[in-house]
């Protein structure tokens, strides 16, 4: 039994009653059936009836399937039309007789085509939208938690994608990375000098500009404090090389 779809949602009192179909038979879940019969623990109470009446596990009366709900996929027992009638006969609640008459009338009208079968009820649409929104919220929460573990550029990127999950847009903009960048230490190591020397040359020749690099939010190793740091583009390396030769 695969691809069960809700074909009808109807009100039994104040309970939303869903009828599923596999294009051959009609079904109700144990939880829905338990709710309609007004058990305080719907699913557990129906399971007890099944355990006391082992014949109800036969395919003629019920089967276990995987259904997707707001909480995600889970194994659920569904009852055929005959199974529904059997359970209502075995149930001891005051609502059992009333529900049996109501559901028999509903299922008969569905079989005869007297009740319209819908492909997607308003209830289904709302449930689908709710599941999609909940999935987005969960993703955003995960990204936000990851962002809390970082500082600087990584945090900006993760926070930006978290807002995109919730709104569909990067409300918090992604940091611009037009090309690979290098720290003063990186360049010093390449050119065989010191970070301090690169810093002095940078200040003297106004190298901290859009032409040669970009400011980023970074974190100090010792104090874990967020500070601004300048990182240089590739074109700055040759400039520093020339400046070092001139000052040698």
N, C-alpha and C positions, 0 to 999 in steps of 0.2 A: 504494500500500500504506500504510494508515494504521491507527492504534489497535492496534498489536501489543500483546498481553498475554501474560504468562507463564502457561502452562497446566499446566506440570509442572516441578518441580525434583527431580532425582534424583542420586544419588551414583554417579559413575564413579571407583572407587578413592577417593581423598581429594579429588576435585574436585566442586564443586557444579555440576551441569550443568542449565542452564535451557533449556526449549523454549518458544518463542513461537508464537502463532497469530494469524491475521487472520480466523478462522472459515472459511477456505478451505484454507489450507496450513499446514504447520508449518515453523519456522525456528530456526536457531541463529546467533548472532553470530560474526564472524570471531575475536574474542578468545576466546570460549568454546570454539570449535572448535580453536583453536591450543593452548589449555590442555589439552584432552582428548587431543590428539595429542602432548602433552609437548614442545612447542617452547619454547626458552628465551625467545624473543621472540614470543609467540603471535600478536599482531595483525600484526606486520611479516612474519612467516613466511608467514602465510596470504595476505597482500597480494602477496608475491612469487610464490606459486603462481598467483594470479589474473593477475598481470602476464605470466607466462610462458605462460598458457593463456587467451587473450583470450575464448574462447567462454564462460568461466565468468561473464562480466559480463552475459550475456543473462538476461532475467527468468526464464527456465526454471530457472536455476541460482542466481542471486543478485540482490540489489538493494541500493541504498544508501538508508537511512532515517535519520530523526532519533529517537534513543532517549534517554531521560532516565536518567542514572545519578547516583550520589552526587556526582560532579564537575560535574553539570549536563547540559543537552542537548548532544549531539554527533552528528555524522554517523557512521554505522556501517554496514558491509556485513553483510547477513544472508543466509544460504544456505537455499534450499528443501531439501526432503528429497532431491531428485535432486542438488542442489548439494553437500549433505553427503557423499553417497556418492562423488561425483566427486572431491572434495577428499581423502577418505580413500584413494581409489585412487591418487592422485597423490603423496600424502605418503610420505616415506621413513623415517619414524620407526618404531621397534619397536612402538609402541602402536597404530599405524594399523589393523592387521587386527583386533586385539582390540576397539578402539573401534567399528569399522564393524559388527561382529557385535552388539555391545551396543546401539548406537543404533538399528540396524535392528529389533531385538526391541522396544525401547522405543516407537519410532514406530508400529510395527505394532499394538502393544497399545493405543496411544492411539486409532488409527483404528477399531479394532474395539470400543472401549469397555471393554476388559478392564482398563485402568488408569484410575483415577479422575482426571478433570480437575478441578483446583481453581481457584476464582476468585481466591483470595488465599492464597498459601503463607506459612508461617512466615518463610521467607527474605524474601519480598516485604514482609511486614509489618515486619520488622526494618529492611529497607532504607528503607522509607517513613518509619519513625520516626526513623531515623538522619539522613535528609536534612532532616526537619523540625527536629530538634534542632540540626543543624549550621547551618541557616539562622538559628535564634534566636541561636546563639552569634555568628555573623557580624554580625548586627544589633546585638547588645549591644556587641561590640568597636568597631563604627563609632560608636555613641552615646558610648561611653567616651572614644574618641579626640577626638570633638567636645567633650566635657565638659572635657577637659584644656586646651582653648583658651580657656576662660572661667573666670570666678570668680563667686562670689555666686550669685544666683538662677538664672541660666542653667545653671550647673554642677549645681545641685541638681535642676533639672528633667530634664536629660539623664541624670544618674546614676540618677534614679528610674525613668525609662523603660528604662534598660539592665537594671536588676534585674527589671523587669516582663517583659522579653523572656525572661529566664532562668527565672523562677519563676512567672510569671502574676500576680504581685502587686507593688504598689508597696511593697517592703520598706523602701526608703528613701523616706519620704513626700514628696509634692510640696509645695513651699512654698505656703502659703495666700495667696491674693490676693483678699480679699473685695471690694475695689474699687480703683479707680485711686489711686495714691499719688504724692506730690510730695516732692521734697527741699527742704531749707531754702533752697537756692539758687533752686529753681523758685518757691517762694512769695515770696521776696524780689523776684525779677524781676516777678512779678505785681503786687505791692503797692508797687513803687517804693522799696524800701529795700535794706538790705544783709543778707547771710547772717548776719553777726555779730549784727545787731540782732534778727533772728528767733531766733537761738540764745539770746540773753539773755532775750527774752520767754518762750521755751519753758521755760527753766530756772526763771525767776521764778514762772511760773504752772503748773509741773508738767504741761506739755503732752505730754511723752513718755510717754503712757499708752495702754492699749488703746482708749480712747475716741477718741483723735485720730490713731492711727497704729500702726505696727508696726516692729520691729527687723528688719533684713536684713543678710546677709553681703555686703560690697561690697569693692572693691579701690581703693586709693589710686592716683591717676594717676602720681605721681612715683616711688613706691617699689614699686608693684605688690604691696603687702602687703595681705592680707585683713584687713578690720576690720569692726566692726559699725557700721551707720549707721541712723538713724531716718528713716522716711519717713511723711509726714502724709496723712491722709485728706482728702477734700473739705471735710468739716465744720470742719476746723482753719483753713481760709483765712479764713472770716468772723470767727472768734475772733481771729486775728492782726490782721485789719483793725480790729476794735473796740479791741484793745489798743494799736495804733499811734495811733489817734485819741485815746485816753485819755492816752497819754503824750506827745502833741504839745505 
